[in-house]
Amino acid sequence: MSLSAVLLAADPSPTPSESPTVTVPSLQDAQESAGNAASWVEQNWSTWLAIGLRVLLILLIAVVLRKFVLRAITKLIDRMNRTTESVEGTTLSGLLVNAERRRQRSQAIGSVLRSVASFAILGTAALMALSAFEINLAPLLASAGVAGVAIGFGARNLVTDFLSGVFMILEDQYGVGDQIDAGVATGEVIEVGLRVTKLRGANGEIWYVRNGEVKRIGNLSQGWATAGVDVTVKTSENLDRLKATLTEVAERMSKEEPWNELLWSPIEVLGLDSVLLDSMVVRVAAKTMPGKSLSVERELRWRIKRAFDAADIDIVGGSTAPAEEEITDPSQSIAAPSVYANTASPQAEAAAPLTPTPPAPRAR
């Protein structure tokens, strides 16, 4: 007998006419399944209830703590604004405090603190809730760390701008209304953000400066400014009369409005800044309100010029009064006729080149 016949006899295949038999579960099997499920629920319901209550407690504590922290931050920002308003009521309010600057600074600080607090509280609550379900957090934290490093490396410029903006605001390096020199641009600050600072230039243009690109900042609106004027006169001028004239101009300007408010120190004649062969430079300077040095310098030059005109003091580079032009003879610019212009003159014949004489022919 062949191998195929043996296999067919051992495992006969059903004919197409035969239909497969469907086993229907009995009532006893259903009762056993329901009993097993009920027993599993009865054994584990206490565990699931404890996990649910733990997660609910974690979320409730996180929400209450977040609300408490945000309210504390809001009260802190309101206190900063109230301090600003109290200073604004003093006589030096316009000099020491800029309301818009303080408001934007407090809003930016409050936004950063709220974001950090919410992220820390809700992130910690989410991790604690996952740990309550006995989920292994090590792979999740490792993946989050790798993803954070990748995102930070790819968006390093954005992270740099954000961190630089946060430190600029916290340290109060500049604010709205300040005149600053940021290296890449110079102008008045009109908006301070966590990523970009807006400046308005001298010609009205608006500069958008990334905070991460700013390497050094020169704030021209903090403290005080210096107004300096250099007066260049001739060395023949009388120094005592020159100093008396400048002192009179300085005293008169210091008593008049609005310059008496813009000047934070008396205008001083510092003396000779340099002495040359035909000129000397006298330096005049004073401390002014921040951002008002150019206005004081222009007004001081104007008054010095008028005082020098009245005192008949000459300024190098041109006299205070136009000098009368001397009338010159037009014939003086015409050169005298030359004797060499006449070819028949002895001088012209003496200067003429010598012409070689041809050699005499040889006799044959």
Residue, then its C-alpha position, 0 to 999 in steps of 0.5 A: m500500500s502506498l504512503s498516500a493511501v495510508l494518509l488518506a485512510a488515517d485523516p479522511s477529509p470531509t466531503p463537500s456535501e457534509s456541513p461543519t458542526v457549530t458548537v453552541p455554548s451551553l447554559q452551564d458554560a455561560q454561568e461559569s464565565a459570568g462567575n469567573a468575571a464576578s469573582w475577578v471583579e470582587q477580587n480587584w474592585s478594591t484595588w481599582l477603587a484605591i487607584g481611582l481615589r488616589v488619582l482623583l486626590i492627586l488631580l484635586i491637590a494639583v488644581v487647588l495648588r495651581k490656583f493658589v500659586l497663580r493667585a499669589i503671583t497675581k497679588l505680587i504683580d498687583r503690589m508691584n503696580r501699586t508701588t509704581e502708582s505711589v511713586e508716580g504721585t511724587t514730584l519726581s514721578g516723571l523722572l524716575v518711573n515710566a508707567e508703561r515700562r513698569r506695566q509691561r515688565s510686570q506683565a511679562i514677569g507674571s506671564v513667565l511665573r504663571s507658565v513655569a508654575s503651571f507646567a511644574i504643578l500639572g507635569t508633576a501631577a500627571l507623572m504621579a497619576l501615571s505612577a498610581f497605575e503602576i506604569n513604568l515611567a523610566p522609558l517615558l522620562a528617557s524618551a522625554g529627555v531625548a525629545g527635549v534635547a533634540i528640540g532644544f538643539g534644533a530650536r537653540n536660537l529660539v531658546t537663547d532668545f527666550l532666556s535672554g529676554v527673561f533675564m533682561i526683564l528680570e534684571d530691568q536692563y531697559g524698558v519702554g521709553d528708554q533710549i538704548d544702543a543695542g549694537v545692532a540698532t539704536g532707538e527708543v524702546i516701544e515694546v519689550g517681549l520675551r523673544v523680540t524687542k522693538l525699537r523706534g529709530a531716529n528717522g521713525e523706522i521700527w527695528y525688531v531686535r532678537n534678544g539673543e542677538v544683543k551682546r551689549i546694551g547701552n541704556l541712555s535713559q538711566g541715571w543722568a546724561t552729559a551735555g558738552v559743548d566745545v567752543t573753538v576761538k582764536t588764541s588771541e582772545n582774552l581768556d578772562r573775558l571769554k570765561a566771564t561771557l560763558t559763565e554769564v550764559a550758563e547762569r542765565m540759562s540755568k535760571e530760565e524755564p524749562w532748562n532749570e528742570l532739565l539741568w541736574s547740575p550747574i553748567e560749568v566752564l571746564g577750561l581749555d580742552s586743547v591749544l593749537l597755534d591758531s585756535m583753542v578749544v574751551r569745554v562747557a558741560a553739565k549733567t542733564m535729565p536722561g535723553k535731554s542732552l541734545s536739546v540742552e546742547r543745541e540751546l547752549r550753542w545758540r546762546i553762546k553764539r549770540a553772546f559772542d556776537a554781542a561781546d565781539i568774540d571771533i570764532v575760528g572758522g569764520s568771523t561772527a560778522p561777514a567781512e567786507e570783500e576787497i575789490t581787486d583790479p581785474s588787470q592784476s590777474i593778467a600776466a605781462p607780455s613776454v618778449y619771446a612772443n615776438t619772433a623778431s626780437p633779439q631774445a627770440e632769435a637767441a633762443a631759436p635752435l641752431t640749424p646744421t649747415p650742409p657739408a660742402p661737395r668734394a672736388r673730383 
